[in-house]
């Protein structure tokens, strides 16, 4: 603010420089804001994909357990009396 009140050549140059820097800073912030939004979108997609992959692995685990139980049932020792065939 002081540079805009002062009327010297140097004060005018400083004021112009400050305004240019401020404008450039706003442009950079807008650019970075877009990048941050895109990064956030990618992060959300990654979270969704991680959740879907986790569900797939849970289903595969359940399938493997089911198959193991089926095999255990087939290979179990029979109970009861054995009949002798003559």
C-alpha positions as CSV (number, residue, x, y, z in Angstrom):
1,X,0.0,0.0,0.0
2,X,2.9,2.3,0.8
3,X,4.3,1.8,-2.7
4,X,1.0,3.0,-4.2
5,X,1.0,6.2,-2.1
6,X,4.5,7.2,-2.8
7,X,5.0,9.0,-6.0
8,X,8.6,8.2,-6.9
9,X,9.7,6.2,-9.9
10,X,11.1,3.4,-7.8
11,X,7.8,3.2,-5.8
12,X,5.8,2.9,-9.0
13,X,8.1,0.1,-10.3
14,X,7.8,-1.7,-6.9
15,X,4.0,-1.4,-7.0
16,X,3.8,-2.8,-10.6
17,X,6.1,-5.6,-9.6
18,X,4.0,-6.4,-6.6
19,X,0.8,-6.5,-8.7
20,X,2.5,-8.8,-11.3
21,X,3.7,-11.2,-8.6
22,X,0.3,-11.2,-7.0
23,X,-1.3,-12.0,-10.4
24,X,1.2,-14.7,-11.1
25,X,0.6,-16.2,-7.6
26,X,-3.1,-16.3,-8.2
27,X,-2.6,-18.1,-11.5
28,X,-0.3,-20.6,-9.9
29,X,-2.8,-21.3,-7.1
30,X,-5.6,-21.9,-9.7
31,X,-3.3,-24.3,-11.6
32,X,-2.4,-26.1,-8.4
33,X,-6.0,-26.2,-7.3
34,X,-6.9,-28.1,-10.5
35,X,-4.0,-30.5,-10.0
36,X,-5.1,-31.1,-6.4
37,X,-8.6,-31.7,-7.4
38,X,-7.4,-34.2,-10.0
39,X,-5.2,-35.9,-7.5
40,X,-8.1,-36.2,-5.1
41,X,-10.3,-37.7,-7.8
42,X,-7.5,-40.3,-8.5
43,X,-7.2,-41.0,-4.8
44,X,-11.0,-41.6,-4.5
45,X,-10.9,-44.0,-7.5
46,X,-8.0,-45.8,-5.9
47,X,-10.0,-46.3,-2.7
48,X,-12.9,-47.6,-4.6
49,X,-10.7,-50.1,-6.5
50,X,-9.0,-51.2,-3.3
51,X,-12.4,-51.9,-1.8
52,X,-13.5,-53.9,-4.8
53,X,-10.2,-55.9,-4.8
54,X,-10.6,-56.6,-1.1
55,X,-14.2,-58.0,-1.8
56,X,-12.8,-60.2,-4.6
57,X,-10.2,-61.6,-2.2
58,X,-12.8,-62.2,0.5
59,X,-14.9,-64.1,-2.0
60,X,-11.9,-66.2,-3.2
61,X,-11.1,-67.0,0.5
62,X,-14.7,-68.1,1.1
63,X,-14.6,-70.3,-2.1
64,X,-11.3,-71.9,-1.0
65,X,-12.8,-72.6,2.5
66,X,-15.9,-74.1,1.0
67,X,-13.8,-76.3,-1.3
68,X,-11.7,-77.4,1.7
69,X,-14.8,-78.3,3.7
70,X,-16.1,-80.2,0.7
71,X,-12.8,-82.1,0.4
72,X,-12.7,-82.8,4.2
73,X,-16.3,-84.1,4.0
74,X,-15.5,-86.5,1.1
75,X,-12.3,-87.7,2.8
76,X,-13.7,-88.2,6.2
77,X,-13.6,-91.6,7.9
78,X,-16.9,-93.3,7.7
79,X,-18.7,-94.0,10.9
80,X,-20.8,-96.9,11.9
81,X,-20.5,-100.6,11.4
82,X,-18.9,-102.1,8.4
83,X,-20.7,-105.0,6.7
84,X,-18.7,-107.9,5.6
85,X,-19.5,-108.9,2.1
86,X,-19.3,-112.7,1.5
